[in-house]
């Protein structure tokens, strides 16, 4: 029933054929669920390929991840067409923590705008080319340069920094 | 019994404010206002504006973003004013305690008169809290 994963395998093979060693890892986790890890330099190319040629035009969400040494961003893309079952493709990109910069994908998928702002708020990843990276969900008077979901920030540190800003 | 106090105990008008909760407590607050529980037998009636109300029914976690607004709304209420903190979140921060953007309870921000525990509390518990507030007033706060 759900064991037919030929479509999922097909998209993995397409990505591997087209981008070769830029695809670090690509696997079919289960039916309708594909995980792909790519090099951050080829993010735009891969997203463009998926959106324009494979119809992955909907970004369900963008999640951030703190891997202690690196940060990672996972784009959860969804295939969009009318009839068949949709595949959710999670595109994972790693960036260095001391220089967290990624190109924005809103030129390809405009719906990513608010998600990128959220990831910028909580993880401090700078999306180059994004029109407005001002705080979206953090409270007003939030100290700049404090990214609450990064592992190095402890609750007490954040609280003392908030108190400092108030004074 | 002096007449102002008598009138106050007979007509505690309430208004409802959600400071950033999940709407669970709000549903229970609404449920407690329906004719089935007949909260009007205590003279309670829901008002839309804080300026018309004596009691604030505060639900939800008080977030850092809402803090200034909550204080402003509280200051708009006419004296004497009372606050009921409804649900675990308004009491202590609930499951969001120790999160970077919430306060551990509404009493860190504004004075609270009655705490109603529960996640969410049942309408009976909210009405019990309201009656406790009236008793507190009758005893002469």
HADDOCK unambig.tbl for C-alpha pairs under 7 A between the chains (distance, minus, plus):
assign (segid A and resid 139 and name CA) (segid B and resid 64 and name CA) 5.90 0.50 0.50
assign (segid A and resid 139 and name CA) (segid B and resid 65 and name CA) 4.61 0.50 0.50
assign (segid A and resid 140 and name CA) (segid B and resid 65 and name CA) 6.12 0.50 0.50
assign (segid A and resid 148 and name CA) (segid B and resid 100 and name CA) 6.98 0.50 0.50
assign (segid A and resid 155 and name CA) (segid B and resid 100 and name CA) 6.27 0.50 0.50
assign (segid A and resid 158 and name CA) (segid B and resid 100 and name CA) 6.96 0.50 0.50
